[in-house]
Amino acid sequence: MHSRILDRYVLGDERVVVAIRHHWAKMIEPVFSAVVGLALAVWLASNAPPEASVLALVAWWLWFALVLRLAWKLLEWRNEWFVATDKRLLMTYGLITHKVAMMPLRKVTDMNYARSPFGRIFGYGQFIMESAGQDQAMREINWVPEPDETYRRICDTIFGPEGRDPDEDIGPEGGRADRAGGYQDERSQPSGHDEAAWEVSHDDEPSYAPVGYWDDSDITGPIPRMPRD
């Protein structure tokens, strides 16, 4: 079932981060209801007087309905998946009418994490997604198994380095990447009145001869001699 869900809904260029079913604790209530119904039906069948035998019959029918409900819940549990990739969040649910809820990662602005007292005991949690849009296809994700590890992996994908906008990447020297793919080193750029000096070419810089140096390359006539004392 796991591979069929991934093959059906996950794109070829997506990297799967999380693919999980709901926690098994979701089945505690249906199982408990069926067990209690069985115990009640057995007790009524053993202790009810003959004139109240109809109560035992009704109890058995109620127990049969609880068993059908348990089977339905079990099939639903096996058919529900929560998948997080490096591009979006997916949730599949529904037994007769199969539905898929999807939310792109770029729309997730916040993800709250909560664990009830029973969630701490049995090991499940709840995620609440906040998105930039008004209509949210999926907001609450309940019965998340291994919630601590799952929360870290999803948050690292959404808000970590892999989920950062490529236009905001930091260059190797501390500069910020531009859209063309090059990096601009912000520390090497001039500021204030030094900008004009930054534009001056080295070829335009004046050169000065050392004091006491006489360049006679441009003299065509005889070089005058200094009188001796």
DRENDO-1510 file (C-alpha; in Angstrom, 1 decimal, always signed):
<recs>
REC; n; res; u; v; w
REC; 1; MET; +0.0; +0.0; +0.0 .
REC; 2; HIS; +2.8; +2.3; +0.8 .
REC; 3; SER; +4.5; +2.0; -2.6 .
REC; 4; ARG; +1.1; +2.3; -4.4 .
REC; 5; ILE; +0.3; +5.5; -2.7 .
REC; 6; LEU; +3.6; +7.0; -3.6 .
REC; 7; ASP; +3.5; +5.8; -7.2 .
REC; 8; ARG; +0.0; +7.2; -7.6 .
REC; 9; TYR; +0.4; +10.7; -6.2 .
REC; 10; VAL; +4.1; +11.6; -5.8 .
REC; 11; LEU; +5.8; +13.1; -8.8 .
REC; 12; GLY; +9.0; +11.7; -10.2 .
REC; 13; ASP; +11.1; +14.7; -9.3 .
REC; 14; GLU; +9.8; +14.9; -5.7 .
REC; 15; ARG; +11.8; +13.7; -2.7 .
REC; 16; VAL; +9.7; +11.9; +0.0 .
REC; 17; VAL; +10.5; +13.2; +3.5 .
REC; 18; VAL; +7.7; +11.6; +5.5 .
REC; 19; ALA; +5.1; +8.9; +4.5 .
REC; 20; ILE; +3.1; +7.6; +7.5 .
REC; 21; ARG; -0.3; +6.3; +8.5 .
REC; 22; HIS; -2.2; +7.6; +11.5 .
REC; 23; HIS; -1.1; +6.3; +14.8 .
REC; 24; TRP; -2.6; +3.0; +15.9 .
REC; 25; ALA; -4.1; +4.7; +19.0 .
REC; 26; LYS; -6.8; +5.9; +16.7 .
REC; 27; MET; -8.2; +2.4; +16.7 .
REC; 28; ILE; -8.4; +2.2; +20.5 .
REC; 29; GLU; -11.9; +3.6; +20.8 .
REC; 30; PRO; -13.5; +1.3; +18.1 .
REC; 31; VAL; -11.9; -1.8; +19.6 .
REC; 32; PHE; -12.9; -0.8; +23.1 .
REC; 33; SER; -16.5; -0.2; +22.0 .
REC; 34; ALA; -16.7; -3.6; +20.3 .
REC; 35; VAL; -15.3; -5.4; +23.4 .
REC; 36; VAL; -17.7; -3.6; +25.7 .
REC; 37; GLY; -20.6; -4.4; +23.4 .
REC; 38; LEU; -19.6; -8.1; +23.4 .
REC; 39; ALA; -19.4; -8.2; +27.2 .
REC; 40; LEU; -22.8; -6.5; +27.5 .
REC; 41; ALA; -24.5; -8.9; +25.0 .
REC; 42; VAL; -23.0; -11.9; +26.8 .
REC; 43; TRP; -24.2; -10.7; +30.2 .
REC; 44; LEU; -27.7; -10.0; +29.0 .
REC; 45; ALA; -28.0; -13.4; +27.2 .
REC; 46; SER; -26.9; -15.1; +30.5 .
REC; 47; ASN; -28.8; -13.1; +33.1 .
REC; 48; ALA; -31.9; -11.6; +31.4 .
REC; 49; PRO; -35.2; -13.2; +32.3 .
REC; 50; PRO; -37.2; -15.1; +29.6 .
REC; 51; GLU; -39.7; -12.2; +29.3 .
REC; 52; ALA; -36.7; -9.8; +28.5 .
REC; 53; SER; -35.0; -12.0; +25.9 .
REC; 54; VAL; -35.6; -9.3; +23.4 .
REC; 55; LEU; -33.1; -7.2; +25.2 .
REC; 56; ALA; -30.4; -9.8; +24.7 .
REC; 57; LEU; -31.3; -10.0; +21.0 .
REC; 58; VAL; -31.0; -6.2; +20.7 .
REC; 59; ALA; -27.7; -6.3; +22.5 .
REC; 60; TRP; -26.3; -8.9; +20.0 .
REC; 61; TRP; -27.4; -6.7; +17.1 .
REC; 62; LEU; -25.8; -3.7; +18.6 .
REC; 63; TRP; -22.6; -5.7; +19.1 .
REC; 64; PHE; -22.7; -6.8; +15.4 .
REC; 65; ALA; -23.1; -3.1; +14.4 .
REC; 66; LEU; -20.0; -2.3; +16.5 .
REC; 67; VAL; -18.0; -5.0; +14.8 .
REC; 68; LEU; -19.0; -3.6; +11.4 .
REC; 69; ARG; -18.0; -0.2; +12.6 .
REC; 70; LEU; -14.6; -1.5; +13.8 .
REC; 71; ALA; -14.0; -3.1; +10.4 .
REC; 72; TRP; -14.9; +0.1; +8.6 .
REC; 73; LYS; -12.6; +2.1; +10.8 .
REC; 74; LEU; -9.8; -0.4; +10.3 .
REC; 75; LEU; -10.1; -0.1; +6.5 .
REC; 76; GLU; -10.2; +3.7; +6.7 .
REC; 77; TRP; -7.0; +3.6; +8.9 .
REC; 78; ARG; -5.2; +1.5; +6.3 .
REC; 79; ASN; -6.3; +3.8; +3.5 .
REC; 80; GLU; -5.2; +7.1; +5.1 .
REC; 81; TRP; -1.7; +8.4; +4.5 .
REC; 82; PHE; +0.1; +11.6; +5.3 .
REC; 83; VAL; +3.0; +12.3; +2.9 .
REC; 84; ALA; +5.5; +15.2; +3.0 .
REC; 85; THR; +7.8; +15.8; +0.1 .
REC; 86; ASP; +10.3; +18.5; -0.6 .
REC; 87; LYS; +7.6; +20.4; -2.5 .
REC; 88; ARG; +4.2; +19.8; -0.9 .
REC; 89; LEU; +2.1; +18.1; +1.8 .
REC; 90; LEU; -0.4; +15.4; +0.9 .
REC; 91; MET; -3.1; +13.6; +2.8 .
REC; 92; THR; -5.2; +10.8; +1.3 .
REC; 93; TYR; -8.4; +9.7; +3.0 .
REC; 94; GLY; -11.9; +8.3; +2.3 .
REC; 95; LEU; -12.8; +4.7; +1.6 .
REC; 96; ILE; -15.7; +4.9; -0.9 .
REC; 97; THR; -14.9; +8.3; -2.3 .
REC; 98; HIS; -11.1; +8.6; -2.2 .
REC; 99; LYS; -9.8; +12.1; -1.6 .
REC; 100; VAL; -6.4; +13.8; -1.7 .
REC; 101; ALA; -5.7; +17.1; +0.1 .
REC; 102; MET; -2.6; +19.0; -0.9 .
REC; 103; MET; -0.7; +22.1; +0.2 .
REC; 104; PRO; +2.5; +23.5; -1.4 .
REC; 105; LEU; +5.3; +24.0; +1.1 .
REC; 106; ARG; +5.8; +27.6; +0.0 .
REC; 107; LYS; +2.4; +28.5; +1.4 .
REC; 108; VAL; +3.1; +27.1; +4.9 .
REC; 109; THR; +3.9; +30.0; +7.1 .
REC; 110; ASP; +3.8; +28.2; +10.4 .
REC; 111; MET; +3.3; +24.7; +11.8 .
REC; 112; ASN; +2.1; +24.3; +15.4 .
REC; 113; TYR; +2.7; +21.1; +17.3 .
REC; 114; ALA; +0.6; +19.8; +20.2 .
REC; 115; ARG; +0.5; +16.6; +22.3 .
REC; 116; SER; -2.4; +15.8; +24.6 .
REC; 117; PRO; -1.8; +13.8; +27.8 .
REC; 118; PHE; -3.0; +10.6; +26.0 .
REC; 119; GLY; -0.7; +11.6; +23.1 .
REC; 120; ARG; +2.3; +11.6; +25.5 .
REC; 121; ILE; +1.4; +8.2; +26.8 .
REC; 122; PHE; +0.7; +6.5; +23.5 .
REC; 123; GLY; +3.2; +8.5; +21.4 .
REC; 124; TYR; +1.2; +10.6; +18.9 .
REC; 125; GLY; +0.7; +14.3; +18.3 .
REC; 126; GLN; -1.2; +16.9; +16.3 .
REC; 127; PHE; +0.1; +19.4; +13.7 .
REC; 128; ILE; -1.8; +22.6; +12.8 .
REC; 129; MET; -0.7; +24.2; +9.6 .
REC; 130; GLU; -0.9; +28.0; +9.0 .
REC; 131; SER; -0.8; +29.0; +5.4 .
REC; 132; ALA; -0.7; +32.3; +3.4 .
REC; 133; GLY; -4.0; +31.6; +1.6 .
REC; 134; GLN; -7.6; +31.9; +3.0 .
REC; 135; ASP; -8.8; +28.4; +1.9 .
REC; 136; GLN; -6.7; +25.6; +3.4 .
REC; 137; ALA; -7.1; +22.2; +1.9 .
REC; 138; MET; -5.5; +20.6; +5.0 .
REC; 139; ARG; -5.1; +22.4; +8.3 .
REC; 140; GLU; -5.1; +19.8; +11.1 .
REC; 141; ILE; -3.1; +16.6; +10.9 .
REC; 142; ASN; -4.1; +14.3; +13.8 .
REC; 143; TRP; -2.7; +11.1; +15.2 .
REC; 144; VAL; +0.8; +11.7; +13.9 .
REC; 145; PRO; +3.1; +8.8; +15.0 .
REC; 146; GLU; +6.7; +9.6; +16.2 .
REC; 147; PRO; +5.7; +13.3; +16.3 .
REC; 148; ASP; +9.0; +14.7; +17.6 .
REC; 149; GLU; +11.0; +13.2; +14.7 .
REC; 150; THR; +8.3; +13.9; +12.1 .
REC; 151; TYR; +8.0; +17.5; +13.3 .
REC; 152; ARG; +11.8; +18.1; +13.0 .
REC; 153; ARG; +12.0; +16.5; +9.5 .
REC; 154; ILE; +9.1; +18.5; +8.1 .
REC; 155; CYS; +10.2; +21.8; +9.7 .
REC; 156; ASP; +13.7; +21.3; +8.3 .
REC; 157; THR; +12.2; +20.8; +4.9 .
REC; 158; ILE; +10.0; +23.8; +5.1 .
REC; 159; PHE; +12.1; +26.3; +7.0 .
REC; 160; GLY; +15.6; +24.9; +6.7 .
REC; 161; PRO; +18.3; +25.5; +4.1 .
REC; 162; GLU; +16.7; +23.2; +1.6 .
REC; 163; GLY; +13.4; +25.1; +1.8 .
REC; 164; ARG; +15.0; +28.6; +1.5 .
REC; 165; ASP; +14.2; +30.7; -1.6 .
REC; 166; PRO; +17.2; +30.4; -4.0 .
REC; 167; ASP; +17.1; +34.2; -4.5 .
REC; 168; GLU; +17.9; +34.6; -0.8 .
REC; 169; ASP; +20.9; +32.2; -0.6 .
REC; 170; ILE; +24.0; +33.4; +1.0 .
REC; 171; GLY; +27.2; +33.3; -1.1 .
REC; 172; PRO; +30.5; +31.7; -0.1 .
REC; 173; GLU; +32.0; +35.0; +1.0 .
REC; 174; GLY; +29.0; +36.3; +2.9 .
REC; 175; GLY; +27.4; +38.0; -0.2 .
REC; 176; ARG; +23.8; +37.4; -1.3 .
REC; 177; ALA; +23.1; +35.5; -4.5 .
REC; 178; ASP; +21.5; +37.3; -7.4 .
REC; 179; ARG; +19.0; +35.9; -9.9 .
REC; 180; ALA; +21.7; +35.2; -12.4 .
REC; 181; GLY; +23.4; +32.8; -10.1 .
REC; 182; GLY; +26.4; +35.0; -9.3 .
REC; 183; TYR; +27.3; +36.2; -5.8 .
REC; 184; GLN; +27.9; +39.8; -4.8 .
REC; 185; ASP; +30.3; +40.3; -1.9 .
REC; 186; GLU; +28.6; +43.0; +0.2 .
REC; 187; ARG; +31.7; +43.5; +2.3 .
REC; 188; SER; +33.8; +44.5; -0.7 .
REC; 189; GLN; +31.5; +47.2; -2.0 .
REC; 190; PRO; +32.4; +50.9; -1.3 .
REC; 191; SER; +30.0; +53.2; +0.5 .
REC; 192; GLY; +29.5; +57.0; +0.8 .
REC; 193; HIS; +32.1; +59.3; -0.7 .
REC; 194; ASP; +34.4; +56.4; -1.6 .
REC; 195; GLU; +32.2; +55.3; -4.5 .
REC; 196; ALA; +33.8; +57.9; -6.8 .
REC; 197; ALA; +37.3; +56.7; -5.9 .
REC; 198; TRP; +36.2; +53.1; -6.5 .
REC; 199; GLU; +35.4; +53.9; -10.2 .
REC; 200; VAL; +38.8; +55.4; -10.9 .
REC; 201; SER; +40.9; +53.2; -13.0 .
REC; 202; HIS; +44.5; +52.4; -12.0 .
REC; 203; ASP; +45.6; +53.7; -15.5 .
REC; 204; ASP; +44.3; +57.2; -14.6 .
REC; 205; GLU; +46.3; +57.4; -11.4 .
REC; 206; PRO; +49.1; +60.0; -11.6 .
REC; 207; SER; +52.7; +58.9; -11.1 .
REC; 208; TYR; +55.4; +60.9; -9.5 .
REC; 209; ALA; +59.1; +60.7; -9.9 .
REC; 210; PRO; +61.2; +60.4; -6.7 .
REC; 211; VAL; +62.9; +63.5; -5.4 .
REC; 212; GLY; +66.3; +64.1; -7.0 .
REC; 213; TYR; +65.5; +62.1; -10.1 .
REC; 214; TRP; +66.1; +63.9; -13.5 .
REC; 215; ASP; +64.5; +62.3; -16.6 .
REC; 216; ASP; +66.5; +63.6; -19.6 .
REC; 217; SER; +64.7; +61.4; -22.2 .
REC; 218; ASP; +62.8; +64.4; -23.6 .
REC; 219; ILE; +65.9; +66.8; -23.9 .
REC; 220; THR; +67.2; +67.2; -27.4 .
REC; 221; GLY; +69.8; +69.8; -26.9 .
REC; 222; PRO; +73.1; +69.7; -24.9 .
REC; 223; ILE; +72.6; +69.2; -21.2 .
REC; 224; PRO; +73.8; +72.3; -19.3 .
REC; 225; ARG; +76.5; +71.8; -16.8 .
REC; 226; MET; +76.4; +73.2; -13.4 .
REC; 227; PRO; +79.3; +75.6; -12.5 .
REC; 228; ARG; +81.9; +74.3; -10.1 .
REC; 229; ASP; +82.8; +76.1; -7.0 .
</recs>
